[in-house]
Each structure stands twice: as C-alpha cells, then as structure tokens.
Amino acid sequence: MAEDEKKKLEKQGAMIMVVNVKTELQFKKIQAFLPDNQVLAMSGDDVARQLKIKHYPVLIRSKGIEQ
C-alpha cells in the first residue's frame, strides 16, 4: 500500500476488514501500518457474496464499491 493511500484511509477514518491473512504476525503488521484505523480480521465470504465482490482489495463506501 502506498503512503498516499494510507493517508487517504486515515483521513476517511476507514475501518479495515482483513479477510485473507495467514499468520497473526501478518495481521499485527497491518495494524501497525494503520494505527489510526480500526483493523478487524474477519471472513469476507458473506460480505463478498452479498455485494458481488469478485476480488480484493475493495473500498466500500456509501456511494458505491471501488475495486
């Protein structure tokens, strides 16, 4: 993730849903990279199915979905 994308997520107060991480250490690295955002580990299957998301990453906003 580029620094400008990180700043954009921080400015928006984005909640980050991590849906594919192999180890706890990888997850903690993501949390450390985005300390000002809420970072959650979860299964994305239900959300992806309901929103017809085929691949990640994806930005879900009130105005629509960006991939």
mmCIF file of the N, C-alpha and C atoms, coordinates in Angstrom:
data_MODEL
# 
_entry.id   MODEL 
# 
loop_
_atom_site.group_PDB 
_atom_site.id 
_atom_site.type_symbol 
_atom_site.label_atom_id 
_atom_site.label_alt_id 
_atom_site.label_comp_id 
_atom_site.label_asym_id 
_atom_site.label_entity_id 
_atom_site.label_seq_id 
_atom_site.pdbx_PDB_ins_code 
_atom_site.Cartn_x 
_atom_site.Cartn_y 
_atom_site.Cartn_z 
_atom_site.occupancy 
_atom_site.B_iso_or_equiv 
_atom_site.pdbx_formal_charge 
_atom_site.auth_seq_id 
_atom_site.auth_comp_id 
_atom_site.auth_asym_id 
_atom_site.auth_atom_id 
_atom_site.pdbx_PDB_model_num 
ATOM 1   N N  . MET A 1 1  ? 0.852   -1.170  0.000  1.00 0.00 ? 1  MET A N  1 
ATOM 2   C CA . MET A 1 1  ? 0.000   0.000   0.000  1.00 0.00 ? 1  MET A CA 1 
ATOM 3   C C  . MET A 1 1  ? 0.896   1.229   0.000  1.00 0.00 ? 1  MET A C  1 
ATOM 4   N N  . ALA A 1 2  ? 0.583   2.141   -0.873 1.00 0.00 ? 2  ALA A N  1 
ATOM 5   C CA . ALA A 1 2  ? 1.341   3.375   -0.983 1.00 0.00 ? 2  ALA A CA 1 
ATOM 6   C C  . ALA A 1 2  ? 1.000   4.325   0.161  1.00 0.00 ? 2  ALA A C  1 
ATOM 7   N N  . GLU A 1 3  ? 1.937   5.184   0.469  1.00 0.00 ? 3  GLU A N  1 
ATOM 8   C CA . GLU A 1 3  ? 1.758   6.137   1.569  1.00 0.00 ? 3  GLU A CA 1 
ATOM 9   C C  . GLU A 1 3  ? 0.553   7.049   1.344  1.00 0.00 ? 3  GLU A C  1 
ATOM 10  N N  . ASP A 1 4  ? 0.297   7.448   0.082  1.00 0.00 ? 4  ASP A N  1 
ATOM 11  C CA . ASP A 1 4  ? -0.852  8.323   -0.186 1.00 0.00 ? 4  ASP A CA 1 
ATOM 12  C C  . ASP A 1 4  ? -2.170  7.603   0.058  1.00 0.00 ? 4  ASP A C  1 
ATOM 13  N N  . GLU A 1 5  ? -2.217  6.293   -0.234 1.00 0.00 ? 5  GLU A N  1 
ATOM 14  C CA . GLU A 1 5  ? -3.427  5.512   0.060  1.00 0.00 ? 5  GLU A CA 1 
ATOM 15  C C  . GLU A 1 5  ? -3.625  5.391   1.562  1.00 0.00 ? 5  GLU A C  1 
ATOM 16  N N  . LYS A 1 6  ? -2.543  5.188   2.276  1.00 0.00 ? 6  LYS A N  1 
ATOM 17  C CA . LYS A 1 6  ? -2.618  5.100   3.736  1.00 0.00 ? 6  LYS A CA 1 
ATOM 18  C C  . LYS A 1 6  ? -3.194  6.389   4.313  1.00 0.00 ? 6  LYS A C  1 
ATOM 19  N N  . LYS A 1 7  ? -2.693  7.529   3.863  1.00 0.00 ? 7  LYS A N  1 
ATOM 20  C CA . LYS A 1 7  ? -3.175  8.817   4.365  1.00 0.00 ? 7  LYS A CA 1 
ATOM 21  C C  . LYS A 1 7  ? -4.646  9.022   4.047  1.00 0.00 ? 7  LYS A C  1 
ATOM 22  N N  . LYS A 1 8  ? -5.064  8.567   2.864  1.00 0.00 ? 8  LYS A N  1 
ATOM 23  C CA . LYS A 1 8  ? -6.469  8.698   2.484  1.00 0.00 ? 8  LYS A CA 1 
ATOM 24  C C  . LYS A 1 8  ? -7.358  7.878   3.426  1.00 0.00 ? 8  LYS A C  1 
ATOM 25  N N  . LEU A 1 9  ? -6.950  6.657   3.730  1.00 0.00 ? 9  LEU A N  1 
ATOM 26  C CA . LEU A 1 9  ? -7.724  5.801   4.640  1.00 0.00 ? 9  LEU A CA 1 
ATOM 27  C C  . LEU A 1 9  ? -7.782  6.415   6.037  1.00 0.00 ? 9  LEU A C  1 
ATOM 28  N N  . GLU A 1 10 ? -6.658  6.961   6.483  1.00 0.00 ? 10 GLU A N  1 
ATOM 29  C CA . GLU A 1 10 ? -6.631  7.597   7.802  1.00 0.00 ? 10 GLU A CA 1 
ATOM 30  C C  . GLU A 1 10 ? -7.563  8.809   7.834  1.00 0.00 ? 10 GLU A C  1 
ATOM 31  N N  . LYS A 1 11 ? -7.508  9.626   6.796  1.00 0.00 ? 11 LYS A N  1 
ATOM 32  C CA . LYS A 1 11 ? -8.347  10.831  6.732  1.00 0.00 ? 11 LYS A CA 1 
ATOM 33  C C  . LYS A 1 11 ? -9.831  10.477  6.734  1.00 0.00 ? 11 LYS A C  1 
ATOM 34  N N  . GLN A 1 12 ? -10.184 9.393   6.042  1.00 0.00 ? 12 GLN A N  1 
ATOM 35  C CA . GLN A 1 12 ? -11.579 8.965   5.955  1.00 0.00 ? 12 GLN A CA 1 
ATOM 36  C C  . GLN A 1 12 ? -12.042 8.253   7.218  1.00 0.00 ? 12 GLN A C  1 
ATOM 37  N N  . GLY A 1 13 ? -11.115 7.891   8.091  1.00 0.00 ? 13 GLY A N  1 
ATOM 38  C CA . GLY A 1 13 ? -11.482 7.131   9.284  1.00 0.00 ? 13 GLY A CA 1 
ATOM 39  C C  . GLY A 1 13 ? -11.984 5.745   8.913  1.00 0.00 ? 13 GLY A C  1 
ATOM 40  N N  . ALA A 1 14 ? -11.367 5.170   7.892  1.00 0.00 ? 14 ALA A N  1 
ATOM 41  C CA . ALA A 1 14 ? -11.825 3.882   7.359  1.00 0.00 ? 14 ALA A CA 1 
ATOM 42  C C  . ALA A 1 14 ? -11.656 2.750   8.357  1.00 0.00 ? 14 ALA A C  1 
ATOM 43  N N  . MET A 1 15 ? -12.600 1.827   8.337  1.00 0.00 ? 15 MET A N  1 
ATOM 44  C CA . MET A 1 15 ? -12.470 0.580   9.067  1.00 0.00 ? 15 MET A CA 1 
ATOM 45  C C  . MET A 1 15 ? -11.922 -0.434  8.073  1.00 0.00 ? 15 MET A C  1 
ATOM 46  N N  . ILE A 1 16 ? -10.853 -1.103  8.445  1.00 0.00 ? 16 ILE A N  1 
ATOM 47  C CA . ILE A 1 16 ? -10.173 -2.039  7.564  1.00 0.00 ? 16 ILE A CA 1 
ATOM 48  C C  . ILE A 1 16 ? -10.602 -3.459  7.934  1.00 0.00 ? 16 ILE A C  1 
ATOM 49  N N  . MET A 1 17 ? -11.149 -4.186  6.957  1.00 0.00 ? 17 MET A N  1 
ATOM 50  C CA . MET A 1 17 ? -11.515 -5.597  7.168  1.00 0.00 ? 17 MET A CA 1 
ATOM 51  C C  . MET A 1 17 ? -10.477 -6.458  6.459  1.00 0.00 ? 17 MET A C  1 
ATOM 52  N N  . VAL A 1 18 ? -9.697  -7.183  7.241  1.00 0.00 ? 18 VAL A N  1 
ATOM 53  C CA . VAL A 1 18 ? -8.676  -8.065  6.697  1.00 0.00 ? 18 VAL A CA 1 
ATOM 54  C C  . VAL A 1 18 ? -9.301  -9.447  6.557  1.00 0.00 ? 18 VAL A C  1 
ATOM 55  N N  . VAL A 1 19 ? -9.395  -9.930  5.327  1.00 0.00 ? 19 VAL A N  1 
ATOM 56  C CA . VAL A 1 19 ? -10.114 -11.182 5.088  1.00 0.00 ? 19 VAL A CA 1 
ATOM 57  C C  . VAL A 1 19 ? -9.204  -12.332 4.660  1.00 0.00 ? 19 VAL A C  1 
ATOM 58  N N  . ASN A 1 20 ? -7.936  -12.041 4.396  1.00 0.00 ? 20 ASN A N  1 
ATOM 59  C CA . ASN A 1 20 ? -7.039  -13.106 3.970  1.00 0.00 ? 20 ASN A CA 1 
ATOM 60  C C  . ASN A 1 20 ? -5.646  -12.834 4.516  1.00 0.00 ? 20 ASN A C  1 
ATOM 61  N N  . VAL A 1 21 ? -5.384  -13.363 5.686  1.00 0.00 ? 21 VAL A N  1 
ATOM 62  C CA . VAL A 1 21 ? -4.076  -13.216 6.313  1.00 0.00 ? 21 VAL A CA 1 
ATOM 63  C C  . VAL A 1 21 ? -3.696  -14.583 6.880  1.00 0.00 ? 21 VAL A C  1 
ATOM 64  N N  . LYS A 1 22 ? -2.449  -14.984 6.656  1.00 0.00 ? 22 LYS A N  1 
ATOM 65  C CA . LYS A 1 22 ? -2.040  -16.342 7.029  1.00 0.00 ? 22 LYS A CA 1 
ATOM 66  C C  . LYS A 1 22 ? -1.583  -16.472 8.477  1.00 0.00 ? 22 LYS A C  1 
ATOM 67  N N  . THR A 1 23 ? -1.014  -15.410 9.027  1.00 0.00 ? 23 THR A N  1 
ATOM 68  C CA . THR A 1 23 ? -0.490  -15.514 10.395 1.00 0.00 ? 23 THR A CA 1 
ATOM 69  C C  . THR A 1 23 ? -0.911  -14.300 11.219 1.00 0.00 ? 23 THR A C  1 
ATOM 70  N N  . GLU A 1 24 ? -0.847  -14.466 12.514 1.00 0.00 ? 24 GLU A N  1 
ATOM 71  C CA . GLU A 1 24 ? -1.143  -13.364 13.424 1.00 0.00 ? 24 GLU A CA 1 
ATOM 72  C C  . GLU A 1 24 ? -0.106  -12.256 13.252 1.00 0.00 ? 24 GLU A C  1 
ATOM 73  N N  . LEU A 1 25 ? 1.131   -12.632 12.967 1.00 0.00 ? 25 LEU A N  1 
ATOM 74  C CA . LEU A 1 25 ? 2.177   -11.635 12.760 1.00 0.00 ? 25 LEU A CA 1 
ATOM 75  C C  . LEU A 1 25 ? 1.866   -10.743 11.560 1.00 0.00 ? 25 LEU A C  1 
ATOM 76  N N  . GLN A 1 26 ? 1.382   -11.333 10.472 1.00 0.00 ? 26 GLN A N  1 
ATOM 77  C CA . GLN A 1 26 ? 0.999   -10.537 9.298  1.00 0.00 ? 26 GLN A CA 1 
ATOM 78  C C  . GLN A 1 26 ? -0.127  -9.564  9.658  1.00 0.00 ? 26 GLN A C  1 
ATOM 79  N N  . PHE A 1 27 ? -1.097  -10.043 10.413 1.00 0.00 ? 27 PHE A N  1 
ATOM 80  C CA . PHE A 1 27 ? -2.212  -9.184  10.832 1.00 0.00 ? 27 PHE A CA 1 
ATOM 81  C C  . PHE A 1 27 ? -1.706  -8.026  11.691 1.00 0.00 ? 27 PHE A C  1 
ATOM 82  N N  . LYS A 1 28 ? -0.810  -8.317  12.630 1.00 0.00 ? 28 LYS A N  1 
ATOM 83  C CA . LYS A 1 28 ? -0.270  -7.278  13.505 1.00 0.00 ? 28 LYS A CA 1 
ATOM 84  C C  . LYS A 1 28 ? 0.528   -6.243  12.715 1.00 0.00 ? 28 LYS A C  1 
ATOM 85  N N  . LYS A 1 29 ? 1.190   -6.662  11.640 1.00 0.00 ? 29 LYS A N  1 
ATOM 86  C CA . LYS A 1 29 ? 1.920   -5.721  10.786 1.00 0.00 ? 29 LYS A CA 1 
ATOM 87  C C  . LYS A 1 29 ? 0.948   -4.748  10.105 1.00 0.00 ? 29 LYS A C  1 
ATOM 88  N N  . ILE A 1 30 ? -0.201  -5.263  9.686  1.00 0.00 ? 30 ILE A N  1 
ATOM 89  C CA . ILE A 1 30 ? -1.223  -4.402  9.073  1.00 0.00 ? 30 ILE A CA 1 
ATOM 90  C C  . ILE A 1 30 ? -1.735  -3.406  10.106 1.00 0.00 ? 30 ILE A C  1 
ATOM 91  N N  . GLN A 1 31 ? -2.020  -3.888  11.305 1.00 0.00 ? 31 GLN A N  1 
ATOM 92  C CA . GLN A 1 31 ? -2.480  -2.998  12.384 1.00 0.00 ? 31 GLN A CA 1 
ATOM 93  C C  . GLN A 1 31 ? -1.441  -1.918  12.672 1.00 0.00 ? 31 GLN A C  1 
ATOM 94  N N  . ALA A 1 32 ? -0.163  -2.296  12.707 1.00 0.00 ? 32 ALA A N  1 
ATOM 95  C CA . ALA A 1 32 ? 0.901   -1.337  12.995 1.00 0.00 ? 32 ALA A CA 1 
ATOM 96  C C  . ALA A 1 32 ? 1.047   -0.309  11.879 1.00 0.00 ? 32 ALA A C  1 
ATOM 97  N N  . PHE A 1 33 ? 0.810   -0.724  10.648 1.00 0.00 ? 33 PHE A N  1 
ATOM 98  C CA . PHE A 1 33 ? 0.911   0.179   9.500  1.00 0.00 ? 33 PHE A CA 1 
ATOM 99  C C  . PHE A 1 33 ? -0.214  1.208   9.491  1.00 0.00 ? 33 PHE A C  1 
ATOM 100 N N  . LEU A 1 34 ? -1.377  0.826   10.026 1.00 0.00 ? 34 LEU A N  1 
ATOM 101 C CA . LEU A 1 34 ? -2.554  1.701   10.048 1.00 0.00 ? 34 LEU A CA 1 
ATOM 102 C C  . LEU A 1 34 ? -3.020  1.921   11.495 1.00 0.00 ? 34 LEU A C  1 
ATOM 103 N N  . PRO A 1 35 ? -2.183  2.527   12.329 1.00 0.00 ? 35 PRO A N  1 
ATOM 104 C CA . PRO A 1 35 ? -2.522  2.641   13.751 1.00 0.00 ? 35 PRO A CA 1 
ATOM 105 C C  . PRO A 1 35 ? -3.721  3.536   14.050 1.00 0.00 ? 35 PRO A C  1 
ATOM 106 N N  . ASP A 1 36 ? -4.066  4.429   13.126 1.00 0.00 ? 36 ASP A N  1 
ATOM 107 C CA . ASP A 1 36 ? -5.189  5.342   13.356 1.00 0.00 ? 36 ASP A CA 1 
ATOM 108 C C  . ASP A 1 36 ? -6.517  4.801   12.841 1.00 0.00 ? 36 ASP A C  1 
ATOM 109 N N  . ASN A 1 37 ? -6.494  3.589   12.291 1.00 0.00 ? 37 ASN A N  1 
ATOM 110 C CA . ASN A 1 37 ? -7.712  2.974   11.756 1.00 0.00 ? 37 ASN A CA 1 
ATOM 111 C C  . ASN A 1 37 ? -8.060  1.729   12.554 1.00 0.00 ? 37 ASN A C  1 
ATOM 112 N N  . GLN A 1 38 ? -9.333  1.412   12.595 1.00 0.00 ? 38 GLN A N  1 
ATOM 113 C CA . GLN A 1 38 ? -9.771  0.159   13.201 1.00 0.00 ? 38 GLN A CA 1 
ATOM 114 C C  . GLN A 1 38 ? -9.511  -0.946  12.190 1.00 0.00 ? 38 GLN A C  1 
ATOM 115 N N  . VAL A 1 39 ? -8.744  -1.961  12.587 1.00 0.00 ? 39 VAL A N  1 
ATOM 116 C CA . VAL A 1 39 ? -8.393  -3.074  11.703 1.00 0.00 ? 39 VAL A CA 1 
ATOM 117 C C  . VAL A 1 39 ? -8.973  -4.342  12.307 1.00 0.00 ? 39 VAL A C  1 
ATOM 118 N N  . LEU A 1 40 ? -9.829  -5.021  11.536 1.00 0.00 ? 40 LEU A N  1 
ATOM 119 C CA . LEU A 1 40 ? -10.507 -6.221  12.021 1.00 0.00 ? 40 LEU A CA 1 
ATOM 120 C C  . LEU A 1 40 ? -10.186 -7.408  11.127 1.00 0.00 ? 40 LEU A C  1 
ATOM 121 N N  . ALA A 1 41 ? -9.963  -8.562  11.736 1.00 0.00 ? 41 ALA A N  1 
ATOM 122 C CA . ALA A 1 41 ? -9.794  -9.809  10.989 1.00 0.00 ? 41 ALA A CA 1 
ATOM 123 C C  . ALA A 1 41 ? -11.151 -10.489 10.927 1.00 0.00 ? 41 ALA A C  1 
ATOM 124 N N  . MET A 1 42 ? -11.586 -10.852 9.734  1.00 0.00 ? 42 MET A N  1 
ATOM 125 C CA . MET A 1 42 ? -12.894 -11.500 9.594  1.00 0.00 ? 42 MET A CA 1 
ATOM 126 C C  . MET A 1 42 ? -12.982 -12.253 8.281  1.00 0.00 ? 42 MET A C  1 
ATOM 127 N N  . SER A 1 43 ? -13.959 -13.105 8.192  1.00 0.00 ? 43 SER A N  1 
ATOM 128 C CA . SER A 1 43 ? -14.247 -13.785 6.935  1.00 0.00 ? 43 SER A CA 1 
ATOM 129 C C  . SER A 1 43 ? -15.000 -12.819 6.035  1.00 0.00 ? 43 SER A C  1 
ATOM 130 N N  . GLY A 1 44 ? -14.562 -12.699 4.815  1.00 0.00 ? 44 GLY A N  1 
ATOM 131 C CA . GLY A 1 44 ? -15.220 -11.794 3.886  1.00 0.00 ? 44 GLY A CA 1 
ATOM 132 C C  . GLY A 1 44 ? -16.213 -12.470 2.976  1.00 0.00 ? 44 GLY A C  1 
ATOM 133 N N  . ASP A 1 45 ? -16.413 -13.770 3.147  1.00 0.00 ? 45 ASP A N  1 
ATOM 134 C CA . ASP A 1 45 ? -17.266 -14.529 2.233  1.00 0.00 ? 45 ASP A CA 1 
ATOM 135 C C  . ASP A 1 45 ? -18.689 -13.989 2.147  1.00 0.00 ? 45 ASP A C  1 
ATOM 136 N N  . ASP A 1 46 ? -19.312 -13.739 3.289  1.00 0.00 ? 46 ASP A N  1 
ATOM 137 C CA . ASP A 1 46 ? -20.699 -13.261 3.278  1.00 0.00 ? 46 ASP A CA 1 
ATOM 138 C C  . ASP A 1 46 ? -20.818 -11.870 2.664  1.00 0.00 ? 46 ASP A C  1 
ATOM 139 N N  . VAL A 1 47 ? -19.909 -10.985 3.053  1.00 0.00 ? 47 VAL A N  1 
ATOM 140 C CA . VAL A 1 47 ? -19.937 -9.621  2.511  1.00 0.00 ? 47 VAL A CA 1 
ATOM 141 C C  . VAL A 1 47 ? -19.693 -9.657  1.006  1.00 0.00 ? 47 VAL A C  1 
ATOM 142 N N  . ALA A 1 48 ? -18.703 -10.437 0.583  1.00 0.00 ? 48 ALA A N  1 
ATOM 143 C CA . ALA A 1 48 ? -18.382 -10.535 -0.850 1.00 0.00 ? 48 ALA A CA 1 
ATOM 144 C C  . ALA A 1 48 ? -19.561 -11.083 -1.640 1.00 0.00 ? 48 ALA A C  1 
ATOM 145 N N  . ARG A 1 49 ? -20.209 -12.072 -1.105 1.00 0.00 ? 49 ARG A N  1 
ATOM 146 C CA . ARG A 1 49 ? -21.355 -12.678 -1.801 1.00 0.00 ? 49 ARG A CA 1 
ATOM 147 C C  . ARG A 1 49 ? -22.506 -11.673 -1.919 1.00 0.00 ? 49 ARG A C  1 
ATOM 148 N N  . GLN A 1 50 ? -22.816 -10.993 -0.835 1.00 0.00 ? 50 GLN A N  1 
ATOM 149 C CA . GLN A 1 50 ? -23.933 -10.044 -0.848 1.00 0.00 ? 50 GLN A CA 1 
ATOM 150 C C  . GLN A 1 50 ? -23.679 -8.851  -1.762 1.00 0.00 ? 50 GLN A C  1 
ATOM 151 N N  . LEU A 1 51 ? -22.430 -8.410  -1.821 1.00 0.00 ? 51 LEU A N  1 
ATOM 152 C CA . LEU A 1 51 ? -22.101 -7.232  -2.625 1.00 0.00 ? 51 LEU A CA 1 
ATOM 153 C C  . LEU A 1 51 ? -21.539 -7.583  -4.003 1.00 0.00 ? 51 LEU A C  1 
ATOM 154 N N  . LYS A 1 52 ? -21.486 -8.896  -4.289 1.00 0.00 ? 52 LYS A N  1 
ATOM 155 C CA . LYS A 1 52 ? -20.985 -9.398  -5.580 1.00 0.00 ? 52 LYS A CA 1 
ATOM 156 C C  . LYS A 1 52 ? -19.555 -8.937  -5.858 1.00 0.00 ? 52 LYS A C  1 
ATOM 157 N N  . ILE A 1 53 ? -18.715 -9.039  -4.833 1.00 0.00 ? 53 ILE A N  1 
ATOM 158 C CA . ILE A 1 53 ? -17.299 -8.698  -4.952 1.00 0.00 ? 53 ILE A CA 1 
ATOM 159 C C  . ILE A 1 53 ? -16.551 -9.941  -5.405 1.00 0.00 ? 53 ILE A C  1 
ATOM 160 N N  . LYS A 1 54 ? -15.790 -9.808  -6.470 1.00 0.00 ? 54 LYS A N  1 
ATOM 161 C CA . LYS A 1 54 ? -15.068 -10.950 -7.032 1.00 0.00 ? 54 LYS A CA 1 
ATOM 162 C C  . LYS A 1 54 ? -13.612 -11.012 -6.597 1.00 0.00 ? 54 LYS A C  1 
ATOM 163 N N  . HIS A 1 55 ? -13.002 -9.872  -6.261 1.00 0.00 ? 55 HIS A N  1 
ATOM 164 C CA . HIS A 1 55 ? -11.596 -9.874  -5.838 1.00 0.00 ? 55 HIS A CA 1 
ATOM 165 C C  . HIS A 1 55 ? -11.333 -8.708  -4.892 1.00 0.00 ? 55 HIS A C  1 
ATOM 166 N N  . TYR A 1 56 ? -10.222 -8.810  -4.198 1.00 0.00 ? 56 TYR A N  1 
ATOM 167 C CA . TYR A 1 56 ? -9.808  -7.811  -3.221 1.00 0.00 ? 56 TYR A CA 1 
ATOM 168 C C  . TYR A 1 56 ? -8.529  -7.156  -3.718 1.00 0.00 ? 56 TYR A C  1 
ATOM 169 N N  . PRO A 1 57 ? -8.145  -5.976  -3.253 1.00 0.00 ? 57 PRO A N  1 
ATOM 170 C CA . PRO A 1 57 ? -8.834  -5.166  -2.251 1.00 0.00 ? 57 PRO A CA 1 
ATOM 171 C C  . PRO A 1 57 ? -10.031 -4.439  -2.851 1.00 0.00 ? 57 PRO A C  1 
ATOM 172 N N  . VAL A 1 58 ? -10.903 -3.993  -1.982 1.00 0.00 ? 58 VAL A N  1 
ATOM 173 C CA . VAL A 1 58 ? -12.095 -3.269  -2.391 1.00 0.00 ? 58 VAL A CA 1 
ATOM 174 C C  . VAL A 1 58 ? -12.365 -2.170  -1.373 1.00 0.00 ? 58 VAL A C  1 
ATOM 175 N N  . LEU A 1 59 ? -12.828 -1.053  -1.865 1.00 0.00 ? 59 LEU A N  1 
ATOM 176 C CA . LEU A 1 59 ? -13.210 0.063   -0.994 1.00 0.00 ? 59 LEU A CA 1 
ATOM 177 C C  . LEU A 1 59 ? -14.722 0.155   -1.040 1.00 0.00 ? 59 LEU A C  1 
ATOM 178 N N  . ILE A 1 60 ? -15.373 -0.042  0.097  1.00 0.00 ? 60 ILE A N  1 
ATOM 179 C CA . ILE A 1 60 ? -16.831 0.017   0.187  1.00 0.00 ? 60 ILE A CA 1 
ATOM 180 C C  . ILE A 1 60 ? -17.200 1.334   0.842  1.00 0.00 ? 60 ILE A C  1 
ATOM 181 N N  . ARG A 1 61 ? -17.942 2.162   0.114  1.00 0.00 ? 61 ARG A N  1 
ATOM 182 C CA . ARG A 1 61 ? -18.373 3.460   0.632  1.00 0.00 ? 61 ARG A CA 1 
ATOM 183 C C  . ARG A 1 61 ? -19.869 3.602   0.438  1.00 0.00 ? 61 ARG A C  1 
ATOM 184 N N  . SER A 1 62 ? -20.425 4.605   1.067  1.00 0.00 ? 62 SER A N  1 
ATOM 185 C CA . SER A 1 62 ? -21.865 4.815   0.949  1.00 0.00 ? 62 SER A CA 1 
ATOM 186 C C  . SER A 1 62 ? -22.263 5.114   -0.498 1.00 0.00 ? 62 SER A C  1 
ATOM 187 N N  . LYS A 1 63 ? -21.353 5.632   -1.295 1.00 0.00 ? 63 LYS A N  1 
ATOM 188 C CA . LYS A 1 63 ? -21.643 5.975   -2.692 1.00 0.00 ? 63 LYS A CA 1 
ATOM 189 C C  . LYS A 1 63 ? -21.406 4.824   -3.659 1.00 0.00 ? 63 LYS A C  1 
ATOM 190 N N  . GLY A 1 64 ? -20.831 3.722   -3.185 1.00 0.00 ? 64 GLY A N  1 
ATOM 191 C CA . GLY A 1 64 ? -20.596 2.593   -4.072 1.00 0.00 ? 64 GLY A CA 1 
ATOM 192 C C  . GLY A 1 64 ? -19.345 1.814   -3.699 1.00 0.00 ? 64 GLY A C  1 
ATOM 193 N N  . ILE A 1 65 ? -18.985 0.898   -4.585 1.00 0.00 ? 65 ILE A N  1 
ATOM 194 C CA . ILE A 1 65 ? -17.852 -0.007  -4.368 1.00 0.00 ? 65 ILE A CA 1 
ATOM 195 C C  . ILE A 1 65 ? -16.784 0.311   -5.404 1.00 0.00 ? 65 ILE A C  1 
ATOM 196 N N  . GLU A 1 66 ? -15.543 0.416   -4.950 1.00 0.00 ? 66 GLU A N  1 
ATOM 197 C CA . GLU A 1 66 ? -14.407 0.658   -5.847 1.00 0.00 ? 66 GLU A CA 1 
ATOM 198 C C  . GLU A 1 66 ? -13.441 -0.505  -5.749 1.00 0.00 ? 66 GLU A C  1 
ATOM 199 N N  . GLN A 1 67 ? -13.033 -1.031  -6.902 1.00 0.00 ? 67 GLN A N  1 
ATOM 200 C CA . GLN A 1 67 ? -12.038 -2.107  -6.918 1.00 0.00 ? 67 GLN A CA 1 
ATOM 201 C C  . GLN A 1 67 ? -10.857 -1.699  -7.749 1.00 0.00 ? 67 GLN A C  1 
# 
